[in-house]
Every structure is written in structure tokens, then in C-alpha cells.
Amino acid sequence: VWSEELARLTYVWMVFLGAAVLVRDDGLIRVTVLVDRIGKGPARILRILTDIAILPFLAIITWGAWTNTVLNWKTFAPTVDWLRMGYVYLVIFLAGLAMLWYQLANIAELVRASFQRAARGPEGWQ
């Protein structure tokens, strides 16, 4: 019975760490119906705004995971008596911190790239 629960909890770890890697690589699924229909300049601005809009959600997830980690630190898994449930929430907290960091880095890169394009001119000429 314990192997099923351990597999489930390990899957939670894998999902959240994988989500952090996807944020780092900018590989999350995007719906691009609107972005495909507008010009490159407005699309860049919209991309930066949507990336900024993700930050509060990541912050809420991270804070909630930390709260649950503290609350469940002394609770053990039902069938795995040596596994604290706080570890399950701890990975969500750590992945949330990583996703916040990577998202901020992605936003900074988008802004930096936008200013470089603007400095080069519309066709990249000097």
C-alpha cells in the first residue's frame, strides 16, 4: 500500500519541479490567437504584460505552499510513517520560488530585447 502513496507524492515533486523547468525555458503552453493577429510591437508589449500578470499567481502559490509546509510539518503520510507531509508542500514552495525567479528573468530579458530592438531601428540598421 505504501508504494502507491510514495509514487503519488513523488509525482507531485516531479510535476512542480518540471513546471519550474518549463518556466525557465519559457515552454509553458500559450494561447496565441490575439498575438498572431497584431503587429510585432503590440505583441511584445502584450507578452510582457501577460508575463507580469503571472507573478501574483506565482506569489500566492508560493506563499500558500510555505503556509502548508509549516502547518503540515509534524503530520506524517498515512502509509509511509517516516515521510512528513511538509515535504510535499516544501517542493511546491521551492518550485514556486524558482518559477518566480525564472519569470522575473524572462520578463527582464523581454524588456532588454525590446529596448535593443528599439535602439537598432525598425529593420535592425545602425
Sine and cosine of phi, psi and omega as CSV:
sin_phi,cos_phi,sin_psi,cos_psi,sin_omega,cos_omega
0.00,0.00,-0.58,0.82,-0.08,-1.00
-0.92,0.38,-0.50,0.87,-0.05,-1.00
-0.92,0.40,-0.55,0.83,0.02,-1.00
-0.92,0.39,-0.68,0.73,0.01,-1.00
-0.93,0.37,-0.66,0.75,0.03,-1.00
-0.90,0.44,-0.62,0.78,0.05,-1.00
-0.90,0.43,-0.65,0.76,0.01,-1.00
-0.90,0.43,-0.70,0.72,-0.01,-1.00
-0.94,0.34,-0.57,0.82,0.08,-1.00
-0.91,0.41,-0.58,0.82,0.05,-1.00
-0.90,0.45,-0.62,0.78,0.06,-1.00
-0.86,0.50,-0.71,0.71,0.05,-1.00
-0.85,0.53,-0.73,0.68,-0.06,-1.00
-0.90,0.44,-0.65,0.76,-0.03,-1.00
-0.90,0.44,-0.73,0.68,-0.07,-1.00
-0.96,0.28,-0.61,0.79,0.08,-1.00
-0.93,0.38,-0.59,0.81,0.07,-1.00
-0.91,0.42,-0.59,0.80,0.05,-1.00
-0.90,0.43,-0.62,0.79,0.04,-1.00
-0.90,0.43,-0.64,0.77,0.04,-1.00
-0.91,0.42,-0.63,0.78,0.03,-1.00
-0.90,0.43,-0.62,0.78,0.06,-1.00
-0.91,0.42,-0.67,0.74,0.01,-1.00
-0.87,0.50,-0.69,0.72,-0.04,-1.00
-1.00,0.06,0.07,1.00,-0.04,-1.00
0.82,0.58,0.72,0.70,-0.08,-1.00
-0.94,-0.33,0.21,0.98,0.03,-1.00
-0.95,0.32,0.44,-0.90,-0.02,-1.00
-0.92,0.38,0.71,-0.71,0.03,-1.00
-0.80,-0.59,0.61,-0.79,0.13,-0.99
-1.00,-0.09,0.90,-0.43,-0.16,-0.99
-0.93,-0.37,0.41,0.91,-0.03,-1.00
-0.86,0.51,-0.74,0.67,-0.03,-1.00
-0.96,0.29,-0.69,0.72,-0.05,-1.00
-0.89,0.46,-0.56,0.83,0.01,-1.00
-0.94,0.35,-0.32,0.95,-0.07,-1.00
-0.98,-0.19,-0.12,0.99,-0.01,-1.00
-0.93,-0.36,0.19,-0.98,-0.04,-1.00
-0.94,0.34,0.11,-0.99,-0.07,-1.00
-0.92,0.39,-0.65,0.76,0.00,-1.00
-0.89,0.45,-0.82,0.58,0.05,-1.00
-0.89,0.46,-0.54,0.84,0.03,-1.00
-0.91,0.42,-0.62,0.78,0.03,-1.00
-0.91,0.42,-0.69,0.73,0.02,-1.00
-0.90,0.43,-0.70,0.72,0.03,-1.00
-0.88,0.47,-0.63,0.77,0.03,-1.00
-0.89,0.45,-0.68,0.73,0.03,-1.00
-0.90,0.43,-0.67,0.74,-0.01,-1.00
-0.91,0.42,-0.66,0.75,0.01,-1.00
-0.93,0.36,-0.57,0.82,0.06,-1.00
-0.92,0.39,-0.58,0.81,0.07,-1.00
-0.93,0.37,-0.60,0.80,-0.01,-1.00
-0.91,0.41,-0.37,0.93,0.01,-1.00
-0.96,0.27,-0.46,0.89,-0.09,-1.00
-0.84,0.54,-0.71,0.71,0.02,-1.00
-0.88,0.47,-0.59,0.81,0.02,-1.00
-0.91,0.41,-0.67,0.74,0.04,-1.00
-0.90,0.43,-0.62,0.78,0.02,-1.00
-0.90,0.43,-0.66,0.75,0.01,-1.00
-0.91,0.42,-0.69,0.72,0.04,-1.00
-0.88,0.48,-0.69,0.72,-0.03,-1.00
-0.91,0.42,-0.72,0.69,0.01,-1.00
-0.90,0.44,-0.68,0.73,0.03,-1.00
-0.90,0.44,-0.61,0.79,0.04,-1.00
-0.92,0.40,-0.64,0.77,0.04,-1.00
-0.90,0.44,-0.69,0.72,0.02,-1.00
-0.86,0.50,-0.71,0.70,0.02,-1.00
-0.93,0.37,-0.53,0.85,0.06,-1.00
-0.89,0.46,-0.72,0.69,-0.01,-1.00
-0.91,0.41,-0.69,0.72,-0.04,-1.00
-0.92,0.40,-0.56,0.83,-0.09,-1.00
-0.97,-0.23,0.23,0.97,-0.06,-1.00
-0.91,0.42,-0.54,0.84,-0.02,-1.00
-1.00,-0.10,0.10,1.00,0.04,-1.00
-0.99,-0.10,0.70,-0.72,-0.01,-1.00
-0.95,-0.31,0.44,-0.90,0.04,-1.00
-0.88,0.48,0.56,-0.83,-0.08,-1.00
-0.87,0.50,-0.66,0.75,-0.07,-1.00
-0.96,-0.29,-0.23,0.97,0.04,-1.00
-0.92,-0.39,1.00,-0.02,-0.19,-0.98
-0.94,0.34,-0.16,0.99,0.03,-1.00
-0.99,-0.15,-0.09,1.00,-0.07,-1.00
-0.98,-0.17,0.90,-0.44,0.07,-1.00
-0.97,0.25,0.67,-0.74,0.04,-1.00
-0.93,0.36,-0.33,0.94,0.07,-1.00
-0.87,0.49,-0.50,0.87,0.03,-1.00
-0.90,0.43,-0.54,0.84,0.01,-1.00
-0.91,0.42,-0.69,0.72,0.00,-1.00
-0.97,0.24,-0.44,0.90,0.02,-1.00
-0.89,0.46,-0.63,0.78,0.01,-1.00
-0.92,0.39,-0.56,0.83,0.04,-1.00
-0.92,0.40,-0.64,0.77,0.06,-1.00
-0.89,0.45,-0.74,0.67,-0.01,-1.00
-0.90,0.43,-0.66,0.75,0.04,-1.00
-0.92,0.39,-0.58,0.81,0.05,-1.00
-0.90,0.45,-0.68,0.73,0.07,-1.00
-0.88,0.48,-0.69,0.73,0.01,-1.00
-0.90,0.44,-0.67,0.74,0.00,-1.00
-0.91,0.41,-0.63,0.77,0.07,-1.00
-0.87,0.49,-0.72,0.70,0.00,-1.00
-0.88,0.48,-0.76,0.65,-0.02,-1.00
-0.91,0.42,-0.62,0.79,0.01,-1.00
-0.91,0.42,-0.68,0.74,0.06,-1.00
-0.89,0.46,-0.64,0.77,0.04,-1.00
-0.91,0.42,-0.64,0.77,0.03,-1.00
-0.90,0.43,-0.66,0.76,0.03,-1.00
-0.90,0.44,-0.70,0.71,0.01,-1.00
-0.87,0.49,-0.64,0.77,0.02,-1.00
-0.92,0.39,-0.66,0.75,0.04,-1.00
-0.88,0.47,-0.70,0.72,0.00,-1.00
-0.91,0.42,-0.71,0.70,0.01,-1.00
-0.87,0.49,-0.70,0.71,0.00,-1.00
-0.91,0.42,-0.58,0.81,0.02,-1.00
-0.91,0.41,-0.66,0.75,0.02,-1.00
-0.93,0.36,-0.57,0.82,0.04,-1.00
-0.92,0.40,-0.65,0.76,0.03,-1.00
-0.90,0.43,-0.65,0.76,-0.01,-1.00
-0.91,0.42,-0.58,0.82,-0.01,-1.00
-0.95,0.32,-0.52,0.86,-0.01,-1.00
-0.98,0.18,-0.34,0.94,-0.04,-1.00
0.98,-0.20,0.08,-1.00,-0.11,-0.99
-0.91,0.42,-0.52,0.86,-0.03,-1.00
-0.94,-0.35,0.12,0.99,0.03,-1.00
1.00,0.05,0.13,0.99,0.00,-1.00
-0.98,0.18,0.39,-0.92,-0.03,-1.00
-1.00,-0.09,0.00,0.00,0.00,0.00
